Amino acid sequence: MALHKPYLDIPGTTIFDADMSRKGYWLNQFCMSLMKADNRARFKADERAYLDEWPMTEPQKAAVLSRDLNECIRLGGNIYFLAKIGSSDGKSFQQMAGSMTGMTEQEYRDMMIAGGRSPEGNRRLGEDGDAQPHRQPQGAGGRNKS
């Protein structure tokens, strides 16, 4: 039985849930392998050969090779695991996040210091400017039967 996922209607947002975890399992395992210096050295020496040791999909491998972190996320990557790729490249998390938003590191930093991204255009589809909380339908356990 498919689970109801009310969060799927947020434009430009990929939620890392159980399905995404399964989809990106080997991608994320590869990323975690980069915590060891010898694995980082092997990866940097021949990235494709190291990736071919992992049962990842070709699109996942291509996204890693091109450092397309947004695509890695769409393919099941978890940002906290993907940070290991950036770290292996000598990049800070701030540099990585900036690249994912199309901003320079300084533009990203300035945006975050100023309070982050505007919610305009980032709400649920059909939601007006009065960011109303999304309400789950009443289920058998959610009703007061008095």
C-alpha positions as CSV (number, residue, x, y, z in Angstrom):
1,M,0.0,0.0,0.0
2,A,1.4,3.4,-1.0
3,L,1.9,5.9,1.7
4,H,0.2,9.3,1.4
5,K,3.0,11.9,0.9
6,P,1.5,15.4,1.3
7,Y,5.0,16.9,1.0
8,L,5.4,16.0,-2.7
9,D,3.7,19.2,-3.8
10,I,6.4,21.6,-2.6
11,P,8.1,23.1,-5.8
12,G,11.8,22.5,-6.0
13,T,12.0,20.3,-2.9
14,T,13.1,16.7,-2.7
15,I,12.3,15.1,0.7
16,F,14.7,12.4,1.8
17,D,12.2,9.7,3.0
18,A,12.3,5.9,3.2
19,D,11.8,5.6,-0.6
20,M,14.6,8.0,-1.4
21,S,16.8,6.2,1.1
22,R,16.3,2.9,-0.7
23,K,16.9,4.6,-4.1
24,G,20.1,6.2,-3.0
25,Y,21.4,3.5,-0.7
26,W,24.6,2.7,-2.7
27,L,25.2,6.3,-3.6
28,N,25.1,7.2,0.0
29,Q,27.3,4.2,1.0
30,F,29.9,5.4,-1.6
31,C,29.8,8.9,0.0
32,M,30.3,7.4,3.4
33,S,33.4,5.4,2.1
34,L,35.0,8.8,1.6
35,M,35.4,9.2,5.3
36,K,38.5,7.1,5.1
37,A,41.7,8.7,3.7
38,D,42.7,5.7,1.6
39,N,39.3,5.6,-0.1
40,R,39.5,9.3,-0.8
41,A,42.9,8.8,-2.4
42,R,41.7,6.0,-4.5
43,F,38.6,8.0,-5.6
44,K,40.7,11.1,-6.5
45,A,43.3,8.9,-8.4
46,D,40.6,7.4,-10.7
47,E,37.1,8.5,-9.9
48,R,35.4,6.4,-12.5
49,A,37.2,3.2,-11.5
50,Y,36.3,3.8,-7.8
51,L,32.7,4.5,-8.7
52,D,32.5,1.3,-10.7
53,E,33.2,-0.6,-7.5
54,W,29.8,0.4,-6.3
55,P,26.5,-0.9,-7.5
56,M,25.2,2.5,-8.3
57,T,23.1,3.4,-11.3
58,E,24.8,5.1,-14.3
59,P,22.9,8.3,-13.7
60,Q,24.1,8.4,-10.1
61,K,27.7,7.8,-11.2
62,A,27.4,10.6,-13.9
63,A,25.9,13.0,-11.3
64,V,28.9,12.3,-9.0
65,L,31.4,12.7,-11.8
66,S,29.9,16.0,-12.9
67,R,29.4,17.1,-9.2
68,D,25.8,17.8,-9.9
69,L,24.7,17.6,-6.3
70,N,21.1,18.6,-7.1
71,E,20.9,15.6,-9.4
72,C,22.5,13.4,-6.8
73,I,19.7,14.4,-4.4
74,R,17.0,13.7,-7.0
75,L,18.7,10.2,-7.4
76,G,18.4,9.5,-3.7
77,G,21.5,11.2,-2.3
78,N,21.3,12.6,1.2
79,I,23.0,16.0,1.5
80,Y,24.8,15.0,4.7
81,F,26.4,12.1,2.9
82,L,27.0,14.1,-0.3
83,A,29.0,16.6,1.7
84,K,31.7,13.9,1.8
85,I,32.2,14.5,-2.0
86,G,32.7,18.2,-1.5
87,S,35.0,17.6,1.4
88,S,37.1,15.3,-0.8
89,D,37.3,18.1,-3.3
90,G,38.4,20.6,-0.6
91,K,35.1,22.5,-0.6
92,S,33.2,23.7,2.4
93,F,29.6,22.9,2.9
94,Q,28.8,26.6,2.3
95,Q,30.6,26.4,-1.1
96,M,28.6,23.3,-2.0
97,A,25.3,24.8,-1.0
98,G,26.0,27.9,-2.9
99,S,26.8,25.9,-6.1
100,M,23.5,24.0,-5.6
101,T,21.5,27.3,-5.6
102,G,23.3,28.9,-8.5
103,M,24.9,31.5,-6.2
104,T,28.5,32.2,-5.4
105,E,29.7,31.3,-2.0
106,Q,29.5,34.9,-0.9
107,E,25.9,35.4,-2.3
108,Y,24.8,32.2,-0.5
109,R,26.4,33.4,2.8
110,D,24.8,36.8,2.5
111,M,21.4,35.3,1.8
112,M,21.6,33.0,4.9
113,I,22.8,35.8,7.1
114,A,19.9,37.9,5.9
115,G,17.4,35.2,7.0
116,G,17.5,32.6,4.2
117,R,15.4,32.2,1.1
118,S,12.1,33.8,0.8
119,P,9.1,31.5,1.1
120,E,7.5,33.1,-2.0
121,G,7.3,30.4,-4.7
122,N,8.4,27.8,-2.2
123,R,5.1,26.9,-0.6
124,R,2.9,23.9,-1.4
125,L,1.1,24.1,-4.8
126,G,-2.2,25.9,-4.4
127,E,-1.2,27.5,-1.1
128,D,-1.8,31.3,-0.9
129,G,0.5,33.8,0.7
130,D,-0.9,33.1,4.1
131,A,1.3,30.0,4.7
132,Q,-1.4,27.8,6.3
133,P,-0.3,24.6,7.8
134,H,-1.1,21.6,5.8
135,R,-3.7,19.5,7.6
136,Q,-3.8,15.7,7.3
137,P,-7.2,14.2,6.7
138,Q,-8.9,13.0,9.8
139,G,-8.1,9.3,10.3
140,A,-9.7,6.8,12.6
141,G,-7.4,7.7,15.4
142,G,-7.5,11.5,14.9
143,R,-11.2,12.1,15.7
144,N,-12.7,12.9,19.0
145,K,-15.9,10.7,19.2
146,S,-17.7,12.4,22.0
